[in-house]
Every structure is written in structure tokens, then in C-alpha cells.
Amino acid sequence: PWVDDPWSIENALDLCTGSGCLAILAALNFPNARVDAVDLSPDALAVARRNVDDYELDGRLQLLQSDLFSGLEGRRYDLIISNPPYVNAESMAALPPEYKREPQIALAGGDDGLSLVRNIIDQTKKHLKPGGLLIVEIGHNRDVLEATYPDLPFTWLETSIGNQFVFLLREDEL
């Protein structure tokens, strides 16, 4: 519903790609798009590589090791999506044992859970094409995010568990 014409998305970026699932979904849902999938972790990119190969998307989906936008100088996108680490420090300390086996880099979002989200918001404008979209999952951090950016007109997208976990911002709103 937030993209009128799926064919209009020519370049998409998945930041903090992890296993690559969002990048793969972008490639499958936007048939004209070339997708860059970025992660800091070589281990995550190895998992993403296997998944990309399973879907035979190698010609349209490129995996890149980068700390957010640091390796993407000069690249601009119609769509930037991200499910970054967003678990705050208090919640990290209280995670059940099975979560503690996961790499902390994949979960921990700093004291308030928004360290990476703030970096993404602050750097996105120069990487979005005119009319581009930013879509980010932030977990249970909506109140903190809105207090941090009171002037940004976040659109909250409906998910299966509510409308407070994923936001959308348009390029001209950043």
C-alpha cells in the first residue's frame, strides 16, 4: 500500500540484513529492483549468501559488508528498509537464555535501543532518491523514538501485532 507501482522501485537497500530475508522479499516484491543488502557481520553475510543463492537472486541482489552507510558513498535508493538491532540495555539483561546464544551485535541497540536507528535516520536523506521511502522496525521503542524526533511525521505501519513497531518516512519528511 505504500508503493503504488512495484515496478517503480529500481534500487533498494536493506540495512542490517542479517539472514537477508528482507532483501530477498524486496527483490521478490519489486521485480525491477536491484537490491543491496548490507551487514557489518561476515557471519551474517555468509548466512544471507546461502539464502540468496536458494532464491537464485544473485544477479539482482548484492551482499555488502559495511557499517550502515559507510561503504555506500554516492549510492541512492528508492527504498531503504531495515530491521536493525533495537533491544535496549535493560531488556538485553533480561533476555531468556536461548537469546543469549545469539550474537549480541544482532540484538543490542544501546541503552535505549535506538543507537542504530538514530544513525539510520540521521544518514538516510543523502541516500534516498527524491520520493524515496525509509521503513524501519524498532521493536517497543516508539515512545522513545517520537520523543527523540518530535518534528518527524512518522507513519506507523500496521503489522500482525499492532501499529507501533515499524515506521515509514518519506524522503521529503527527513
N, C-alpha and C positions, 0 to 999 in steps of 0.2 A: 504493500500500500504506500510506502514512502518513495518508491521508484516507479514513475508512471510507465516507462518503457525499459524493460530489462536489457534491450539491445543498446540503449544509450550509454551504459556503463562500459567504458573501454579500458580503464585502468583502475584496479582495486588493490588495496593494501590491507593485509591482516597483520597487525602488530601484536607481538607476544603470541605467536601462532601455536606454540606447544605442539600438539599432535597434528596440527594442520587442518582440523575439522572445519573451522570457519572459512579458511581459504578454499578448501575443497567445495564447500557449499556455495561460496561466491562464484567459483569457476563453473559450477553446475547450473546455478540460477541466472547468471549473467553470461550468456553464450558468446558474446562478443568481447569479453573482458580478458585482458592479460592480468594475472594476479601475482603480486609479490607477497610472500609470506616471510615475516621477519621474526627471529627469536635470538636472544643472547646465548642460549644454551645449545652447545653442539649436540648434546644427548637428545634434546627435544627435536632438533632438526633431523636427527637420524630417524626418529620415530615418524616424523612428518614425511620424510623421504619415502619410507615404506608405504605410508598411506596414499601419498600422491601417486606412487607407482601402481598401487592397486586400482586406482581410478583412471590410469592412463592419461593423466593431465600434464605430463612433463612439458609438452610444447606450449602450454598456456600458463603454467604455474611455476614460478621461480622461488626457490628457498634461499634466503639470505641470512647470514649471521650478522646481526647488528644490534646495538644498544638503542632501541627505539629507532629514531630517525637518523642516527649518526652516520649510517652507511648509505643514506638515501638522498644525499645532497643533489638538488636540482630536479628531483623526481616529483611529479604532481599527479594526483589521483582524483577520479570522480567519486570514489567511495573509500573511506578508511574505516575499518572495523577492528575492534579489539576486545578481548576478554583478558585483561591484564591481571596480575596478582593484586588482590584487593582485600585480603584478610588483615584486619587491624591487629596490633600487638597483643591486646587483651584476648582476643579470640584465638590468636595463634597459640597462646599459652594454654588455652583450654581445649584445644583440639583433641579428639579421641586418638588413641594410639595408631590406628590404621592410617590416619592422615599424616602422622609424624614420619611415616616411611616415605612420603612424597618429598621431592626436592623443595626445600623452603623457598628457593627462588621462584617457584611456580605458584606459590600461595601468598607469601608475605608482602603486604602493601605498605609497610611502615607503621608508625604509631597510630595514625587514624585510618589506615587502609587506602589512602588516596595518593601516596607518593608518586606512583607511575601515572595515575590518572591525571594528576595536575601537570606532569611533564607532557603528556599526550595533548591535553587541551591547549597548553601554552605554546606548543610547537606545531600544531596541526595546520593553522591558517596558511603557512607558507608551503604546505604540501598538498593542499586541496585546490583543484581547479575551480574556476567560478561555477557556482551552483552545486558544488560538491557536498557530500554528506559525511559526517562523523557519527559512528554508532559505537557505544562502549557499554559493556557490562560492568557494574560497580558493586554488586552484592548489596549489603544492607547499609550502604553509606550515603543514601540520598540526602538526608538532612545535613550532613557534614558538607557534602558537595555543594548544595544550594547555598549554604551559609558562606562557603569559600568563594563562590562566584554568584553573588546576588543579582548581578546585571545580565547574566546569560539566560536566555529564554529556553531552557531545557524542554524538550518534548520527551515525555516518558512513554515508552512503548509497552504495550500490553504483552505479557508473557503468560505462560501456563500457571505461574504462581503469583501474578499480580503485575502492577504497573509502576514499580518503584526500583527496579533493578537494572534497567537498560535505558540509556538516554540517546537521543538524536539531537545533533546540532547541525545547522546548515552553514556553509562557508560564510555567508554574509552575516551570520549571527555571532561569529567568533571575533 
